[in-house]
Amino acid sequence: MPIMWSRIHAELGESPTALTHAMVDRAVSLGMAETDDLEWKRALPQGPDKKLEEFAKDIAAMANTGGGLIVYGVSEDADERADELLGVVNGKSERQTLHGYAARWVRPLIGDLVIDSLDDGRGGPGLIVVFVPASPEAPHVVVYENQRMAVPYRSGPHTNWMSEHELERAYRDRFARRINDRAALVALIDGLKPEIDQDKGVWLVLVARPVLSPPPRTSKPDRQSATKTILDAKALAGMFLGDTSWFRKLLGLSDAVVANPRTGLRRWRFRSHRVDDNLHGSAMWPVVELHHDGGVALAVELTSTVRVSKLYDAKKAETAEVYWVPVRFMDLLVGAGIALASTHNRALGVSGTIMARAELLTSGSVSGRHLIAIEQVHPDSSSFERVGGSVPVRVPAAVEAEFAADSDATALHDAARQLAEDLNHQFGKPTCSLHG
């Protein structure tokens, strides 16, 4: 994924957009100064090891201090301002070498590190840019060959080393961030509860949010961009789930709903009030929300998706005492939620980690009922049967997964499968519908 936001964007007055060679050239012509989140480098790091270790120190320092951008191929003057665009060799092998240095000396590894090449398109000098995200895993330690360890951080354009009490505070902040991130996911689910009628059955709720805030924007996401996110999410889901004819049906996203999202508190909300008696039609009262800060929330009432003409093995449980949970539909909706979260955050310029949480909700007044997993006898059949070997569940546990906003289709599929399998396992079902 291209670098969508940096100090260069901010100083040039750009909105989140892919960093280009021309933008760096403008920054150099303006003599842009180094800061805690921007560093100019004349040449790529080369041996001996001490020089190579400098690269590890630079990226660890930025990851520990809010992230930043290192540009290779630009000289600086005595005042630490960009002086001249010199260029560097910027092929695939050079980028892979830098990735190798990061993996060799930095612990824990810096997730979502971006090392990219920029060319001017006219045969002029190229550049290598290294985008270091503000890391939720900070502090990052540089481990040298002699097993000496140190923790760097940025102070303006310079790099310093953390003292013992600063390191203690950094670790304390890491653990606090984890607690706060999970609390924010729970808050998203709590925000959905007033929008759904839990007395109607079992709701699959999936929420996701970026660990780091999106880059600042000149304006909030508009209706047109929200509609585009839904359409792009369907296409993305198709890349790792295959057929997506079910996507808009299960989410209740008719053409009218997609084209006319409702304004909410710092969010766009898609909601269908149409109930379709067709087995493959819309679920009852689904809700999809795209929050301006990158959060995504969806809720679908699963039991209303089962307009069964025949239920096999029904004698083993009394229909009045249970809720039937169609696990294939549940799995597909989990995949849809992952696609929505990735697409929405990409559109906002987020490239870091996204945390997702999925949960099956029922009303407290009916929580004594068992939830029983069922599946279609045949993929296109309206007949269902209880999943062989499954067990009833009273209170399913919430499950969580993490993935990068710019993950490829394979990684998104893996995240969706993890969530779906964790839900399925609670019914004693060893696999889910999202096969590898």
Rosetta blueprint (number, residue, H / E / L):
1 M L
2 P L
3 I L
4 M L
5 W L
6 S L
7 R H
8 I H
9 H H
10 A H
11 E H
12 L H
13 G L
14 E L
15 S L
16 P L
17 T L
18 A L
19 L L
20 T L
21 H H
22 A H
23 M H
24 V H
25 D H
26 R H
27 A H
28 V H
29 S H
30 L L
31 G L
32 M L
33 A E
34 E L
35 T E
36 D L
37 D L
38 L E
39 E E
40 W E
41 K E
42 R L
43 A L
44 L L
45 P L
46 Q L
47 G L
48 P L
49 D H
50 K H
51 K H
52 L H
53 E H
54 E H
55 F H
56 A H
57 K H
58 D H
59 I H
60 A H
61 A H
62 M H
63 A H
64 N L
65 T L
66 G L
67 G L
68 G E
69 L E
70 I E
71 V E
72 Y E
73 G L
74 V E
75 S E
76 E E
77 D L
78 A L
79 D L
80 E L
81 R E
82 A E
83 D E
84 E E
85 L E
86 L L
87 G L
88 V L
89 V L
90 N L
91 G L
92 K H
93 S H
94 E H
95 R H
96 Q H
97 T H
98 L H
99 H H
100 G H
101 Y H
102 A H
103 A H
104 R H
105 W H
106 V E
107 R E
108 P L
109 L L
110 I L
111 G L
112 D L
113 L L
114 V E
115 I E
116 D E
117 S E
118 L E
119 D L
120 D L
121 G L
122 R L
123 G L
124 G L
125 P L
126 G L
127 L E
128 I E
129 V E
130 V E
131 F E
132 V E
133 P L
134 A L
135 S L
136 P L
137 E L
138 A L
139 P L
140 H L
141 V E
142 V E
143 V E
144 Y L
145 E L
146 N L
147 Q L
148 R L
149 M E
150 A E
151 V L
152 P E
153 Y E
154 R E
155 S E
156 G L
157 P L
158 H E
159 T E
160 N E
161 W E
162 M L
163 S L
164 E H
165 H H
166 E H
167 L H
168 E H
169 R H
170 A H
171 Y H
172 R H
173 D H
174 R H
175 F H
176 A H
177 R H
178 R H
179 I H
180 N H
181 D H
182 R H
183 A H
184 A H
185 L H
186 V H
187 A H
188 L H
189 I H
190 D H
191 G H
192 L H
193 K H
194 P H
195 E H
196 I L
197 D L
198 Q H
199 D H
200 K H
201 G L
202 V L
203 W E
204 L E
205 V E
206 L E
207 V E
208 A E
209 R E
210 P E
211 V L
212 L L
213 S L
214 P L
215 P L
216 P L
217 R L
218 T L
219 S L
220 K L
221 P L
222 D L
223 R H
224 Q H
225 S H
226 A H
227 T H
228 K H
229 T H
230 I H
231 L H
232 D H
233 A H
234 K H
235 A H
236 L H
237 A H
238 G H
239 M H
240 F H
241 L H
242 G L
243 D L
244 T L
245 S L
246 W L
247 F H
248 R H
249 K H
250 L H
251 L L
252 G L
253 L L
254 S L
255 D H
256 A H
257 V H
258 V H
259 A H
260 N L
261 P L
262 R E
263 T E
264 G E
265 L L
266 R L
267 R E
268 W E
269 R E
270 F E
271 R E
272 S L
273 H L
274 R L
275 V L
276 D L
277 D L
278 N L
279 L L
280 H L
281 G L
282 S L
283 A L
284 M E
285 W E
286 P E
287 V E
288 V E
289 E E
290 L E
291 H E
292 H L
293 D L
294 G L
295 G L
296 V E
297 A E
298 L E
299 A E
300 V E
301 E E
302 L H
303 T H
304 S H
305 T H
306 V L
307 R L
308 V L
309 S L
310 K E
311 L E
312 Y E
313 D L
314 A H
315 K H
316 K H
317 A L
318 E L
319 T H
320 A H
321 E H
322 V E
323 Y E
324 W E
325 V E
326 P E
327 V H
328 R H
329 F H
330 M H
331 D H
332 L H
333 L H
334 V H
335 G H
336 A H
337 G H
338 I H
339 A H
340 L H
341 A H
342 S H
343 T H
344 H H
345 N H
346 R H
347 A H
348 L L
349 G L
350 V L
351 S L
352 G L
353 T E
354 I E
355 M E
356 A E
357 R E
358 A E
359 E E
360 L E
361 L E
362 T L
363 S L
364 G H
365 S H
366 V H
367 S L
368 G L
369 R L
370 H E
371 L E
372 I E
373 A E
374 I E
375 E E
376 Q E
377 V L
378 H L
379 P L
380 D L
381 S L
382 S L
383 S E
384 F E
385 E E
386 R E
387 V L
388 G L
389 G L
390 S L
391 V L
392 P L
393 V E
394 R L
395 V L
396 P L
397 A L
398 A L
399 V E
400 E E
401 A E
402 E E
403 F E
404 A E
405 A L
406 D L
407 S L
408 D L
409 A H
410 T H
411 A H
412 L H
413 H H
414 D H
415 A H
416 A H
417 R H
418 Q H
419 L H
420 A H
421 E H
422 D H
423 L H
424 N H
425 H H
426 Q L
427 F L
428 G L
429 K L
430 P L
431 T L
432 C L
433 S L
434 L L
435 H L
436 G L
